[in-house]
Amino acid sequence: MSVTTTTHLNFRGDARAALALYRDVFGGDVTVVTYADAHAAQDPAEADQVMWGQVVSPDGFHVMAYDVPGRLPYERGANPFFVSVRGSDAEEITRYWNALADGATVVQNLGPAGWAPLYGMLVDRFGVTWVLDVAVAYEG
């Protein structure tokens, strides 16, 4: 089992442009899943915004990004990133989740999601937002 941590950047409508810039700067491939792709668009005006995106370069650069939906608070620069922990073993991800959840505020309970066997989000007792999931290959 291997685990990686990745900076997960938060935007309001600019995630696709930011990912394109980072690809141009660092090289690599961009993957984008929109809210429409994931059948998760609650506001039709946001359907083509990025629900999950990443740039991965052969040199090791990796960044993730998404567009914060309009129904959630967002202030540019105030909550600009999450720490994403991705792994291949559900048991290990669950162990990390349980340890981080002590004293945390759970944003999304750890459980199955449309894009991952396990996914969850919490804000730890120090105010750091963590996203944990079991990584699977994107087949979009």
RODO-2510 file (C-alpha; in nm, 4 decimals, decimal comma):
residues 140
     n   res          X          Y          Z
     1     m     0,0000     0,0000     0,0000
     2     s     0,1235     0,3455    -0,0756
     3     v    -0,0198     0,6763     0,0370
     4     t     0,0376     1,0179    -0,1135
     5     t    -0,0484     1,3643     0,0102
     6     t    -0,1369     1,6253    -0,2449
     7     t    -0,2205     1,9922    -0,2194
     8     h    -0,5860     2,0344    -0,3187
     9     l    -0,6553     2,3928    -0,4255
    10     n    -0,9958     2,5592    -0,3940
    11     f    -1,1372     2,8087    -0,6438
    12     r    -1,4692     2,9631    -0,7364
    13     g    -1,5033     2,9152    -1,1107
    14     d    -1,1304     2,9353    -1,1911
    15     a    -1,0133     2,5774    -1,1302
    16     r    -0,9984     2,4789    -1,4982
    17     a    -0,7902     2,7866    -1,5896
    18     a    -0,5609     2,7340    -1,2896
    19     l    -0,5040     2,3683    -1,3819
    20     a    -0,4237     2,4709    -1,7407
    21     l    -0,1674     2,7221    -1,6129
    22     y    -0,0040     2,4673    -1,3822
    23     r     0,0118     2,2152    -1,6697
    24     d     0,1776     2,4789    -1,8881
    25     v     0,4274     2,5609    -1,6136
    26     f     0,5099     2,2099    -1,4884
    27     g     0,4073     1,9894    -1,7823
    28     g     0,2083     1,6720    -1,7463
    29     d    -0,1519     1,5768    -1,7974
    30     v    -0,4703     1,7454    -1,6815
    31     t    -0,7739     1,5440    -1,5759
    32     v    -1,1013     1,7244    -1,5102
    33     v    -1,4333     1,5891    -1,3847
    34     t    -1,7152     1,8432    -1,3914
    35     y    -2,0166     1,8477    -1,1646
    36     a    -2,2205     1,7397    -1,4694
    37     d    -1,9826     1,4486    -1,5389
    38     a    -2,0366     1,3239    -1,1822
    39     h    -2,4127     1,3876    -1,1919
    40     a    -2,3627     1,6164    -0,8917
    41     a    -2,4643     1,9579    -1,0295
    42     q    -2,7023     2,1195    -0,7823
    43     d    -2,6969     2,4493    -0,9731
    44     p    -2,7227     2,4167    -1,3530
    45     a    -2,5019     2,7265    -1,3912
    46     e    -2,2183     2,5342    -1,2214
    47     a    -2,2573     2,2075    -1,4154
    48     d    -1,9411     2,2635    -1,6218
    49     q    -1,7288     2,3741    -1,3284
    50     v    -1,4597     2,1446    -1,1903
    51     m    -1,5726     1,9025    -0,9203
    52     w    -1,2356     1,7276    -0,9264
    53     g    -0,9283     1,8028    -1,1302
    54     q    -0,5583     1,7374    -1,1226
    55     v    -0,2291     1,7921    -1,2986
    56     v     0,0280     1,5143    -1,2779
    57     s     0,3676     1,5536    -1,4421
    58     p     0,6270     1,2856    -1,5118
    59     d     0,8685     1,4871    -1,2944
    60     g     0,6554     1,4297    -0,9846
    61     f     0,4486     1,7499    -0,9739
    62     h     0,0937     1,6770    -0,8576
    63     v    -0,1785     1,9226    -0,7648
    64     m    -0,5553     1,8822    -0,7357
    65     a    -0,8225     2,1517    -0,7651
    66     y    -1,1949     2,2126    -0,7633
    67     d    -1,4528     2,4888    -0,7876
    68     v    -1,6272     2,5468    -0,4559
    69     p    -2,0028     2,5358    -0,5263
    70     g    -2,1983     2,8579    -0,4800
    71     r    -2,3992     2,7036    -0,1943
    72     l    -2,0814     2,6846     0,0169
    73     p    -1,8983     2,9817     0,1637
    74     y    -1,5884     3,0909    -0,0226
    75     e    -1,3571     3,3842     0,0234
    76     r    -1,0614     3,3905    -0,2128
    77     g    -0,7455     3,3188    -0,0175
    78     a    -0,9292     3,2461     0,3108
    79     n    -0,9488     2,8659     0,2676
    80     p    -0,7323     2,8117    -0,0396
    81     f    -0,6383     2,4464     0,0047
    82     f    -0,7116     2,1022     0,1489
    83     v    -0,4623     1,8258     0,2195
    84     s    -0,5624     1,5216     0,0174
    85     v    -0,4529     1,1767     0,1377
    86     r    -0,5022     0,9088    -0,1253
    87     g    -0,4301     0,5424    -0,0852
    88     s    -0,5168     0,2049    -0,2284
    89     d    -0,6136     0,0282     0,0939
    90     a    -0,9536     0,1048     0,2510
    91     e    -0,8450    -0,0262     0,5912
    92     e    -0,5471     0,2068     0,6071
    93     i    -0,7487     0,5097     0,4879
    94     t    -1,0115     0,4279     0,7533
    95     r    -0,7418     0,4107     1,0221
    96     y    -0,6105     0,7555     0,9218
    97     w    -0,9666     0,8899     0,9164
    98     n    -1,0459     0,7603     1,2636
    99     a    -0,7296     0,9156     1,4081
   100     l    -0,7856     1,2543     1,2397
   101     a    -1,1555     1,2566     1,3367
   102     d    -1,0757     1,2868     1,7095
   103     g    -1,1895     1,6393     1,7943
   104     a    -1,2598     1,7182     1,4271
   105     t    -1,5624     1,8598     1,2472
   106     v    -1,6780     1,6107     0,9864
   107     v    -1,7766     1,7781     0,6592
   108     q    -1,8511     1,4553     0,4686
   109     n    -1,8605     1,1193     0,6453
   110     l    -1,6156     0,8584     0,5214
   111     g    -1,8083     0,6304     0,2898
   112     p    -1,8637     0,5281    -0,0704
   113     a    -1,8821     0,8046    -0,3311
   114     g    -1,9579     0,8001    -0,7021
   115     w    -1,5880     0,8330    -0,7825
   116     a    -1,4240     0,6329    -0,5019
   117     p    -1,4932     0,3293    -0,2825
   118     l    -1,4248     0,5540     0,0199
   119     y    -1,4219     0,9315     0,0458
   120     g    -1,4511     1,1702     0,3383
   121     m    -1,3693     1,5262     0,4404
   122     l    -1,3080     1,6719     0,7841
   123     v    -1,1564     1,9746     0,9514
   124     d    -0,9184     1,8602     1,2245
   125     r    -0,8984     2,0166     1,5689
   126     f    -0,6260     2,2513     1,4368
   127     g    -0,8419     2,3878     1,1531
   128     v    -0,6763     2,1921     0,8683
   129     t    -0,9169     2,0467     0,6113
   130     w    -0,8345     1,6893     0,5134
   131     v    -0,9793     1,4897     0,2229
   132     l    -0,9179     1,1152     0,2423
   133     d    -1,0069     0,8646    -0,0263
   134     v    -0,9259     0,5330    -0,1819
   135     a    -0,7836     0,6189    -0,5236
   136     v    -0,9100     0,4494    -0,8359
   137     a    -0,8188     0,5119    -1,1985
   138     y    -1,0433     0,7658    -1,3685
   139     e    -1,2229     0,6044    -1,6598
   140     g    -1,3929     0,9214    -1,7958
***
